[in-house]
Amino acid sequence: MTTLMVIAKEPVAGRVKTRLTPPYTPEQAAELAAAALADTLAAVAATPAGRKLLVLDGRPGPWLPPGIDVVPQGRGGLDARLAAAFARCEGPALLIGMDTPQVTPELLGSALEPGPDAWFGPAADGGFWALGLAVPDPDLVRGVPMSTPYTGRTQRERLTAAGLTVRDLPELRDVDTAPDAAWVAGQAPGTRFAAVLAGYRTAGVR
């Protein structure tokens, strides 16, 4: 059974999207994070997968749609928490983050097609937005340095060094900064994220 996972942090002011502040307030940054998470989970909910999980640091909120189970994140650094998420899976698994509200069910569905040993979605900042494993192995993630300009390259090299065939997914841009937010909203104007951002712009926050 294929598992589709989202790893996320509860959108609480001061704990999420801190690089959006300024120009946005911590409360606005949290609202943008909640919108991005809602968009991401909506795409997941509409994607055919045997099992759908939200691997959450915090508590569920009104942004959680039906059909997605919530499990707590593991402890440690991000690499350890990603490894713990894959350890929950017995069959093929694809894990994404909450920072790409432009993701679509069609894109996620293509990433779940059988064939390769792994799927890899690079992010424009040098990280990655998606990682899939036909046979989940936490050791393929554990120890990879996170939040660096070469995280994505290192993770992909870890996959190929293990002898895995890798299918590359389209590069996406994470929402980390205000320019990122504007760019992503322009790419996905029909999202909740774009609507929230547009409201701030109307109010004079850019």
Rosetta blueprint (number, residue, H / E / L):
1 M L
2 T L
3 T E
4 L E
5 M E
6 V E
7 I E
8 A E
9 K E
10 E L
11 P L
12 V L
13 A L
14 G L
15 R L
16 V L
17 K L
18 T H
19 R H
20 L H
21 T L
22 P L
23 P L
24 Y L
25 T L
26 P H
27 E H
28 Q H
29 A H
30 A H
31 E H
32 L H
33 A H
34 A H
35 A H
36 A H
37 L H
38 A H
39 D H
40 T H
41 L H
42 A H
43 A H
44 V H
45 A H
46 A L
47 T L
48 P L
49 A L
50 G L
51 R E
52 K E
53 L E
54 L E
55 V E
56 L E
57 D E
58 G L
59 R L
60 P L
61 G L
62 P L
63 W L
64 L L
65 P L
66 P L
67 G L
68 I L
69 D E
70 V E
71 V E
72 P E
73 Q L
74 G L
75 R L
76 G L
77 G L
78 L H
79 D H
80 A H
81 R H
82 L H
83 A H
84 A H
85 A H
86 F H
87 A H
88 R L
89 C L
90 E L
91 G L
92 P L
93 A E
94 L E
95 L E
96 I E
97 G L
98 M L
99 D L
100 T L
101 P L
102 Q L
103 V L
104 T L
105 P H
106 E H
107 L H
108 L H
109 G H
110 S H
111 A H
112 L L
113 E L
114 P L
115 G L
116 P L
117 D L
118 A E
119 W E
120 F E
121 G E
122 P E
123 A E
124 A L
125 D L
126 G L
127 G L
128 F E
129 W E
130 A E
131 L E
132 G E
133 L E
134 A L
135 V L
136 P L
137 D L
138 P H
139 D H
140 L H
141 V L
142 R L
143 G L
144 V L
145 P L
146 M L
147 S L
148 T L
149 P L
150 Y L
151 T H
152 G H
153 R H
154 T H
155 Q H
156 R H
157 E H
158 R H
159 L H
160 T H
161 A H
162 A L
163 G L
164 L L
165 T L
166 V E
167 R E
168 D E
169 L L
170 P L
171 E L
172 L E
173 R L
174 D L
175 V L
176 D L
177 T L
178 A H
179 P H
180 D H
181 A H
182 A H
183 W H
184 V H
185 A H
186 G H
187 Q H
188 A L
189 P L
190 G L
191 T L
192 R H
193 F H
194 A H
195 A H
196 V H
197 L H
198 A H
199 G H
200 Y H
201 R H
202 T H
203 A L
204 G L
205 V L
206 R L
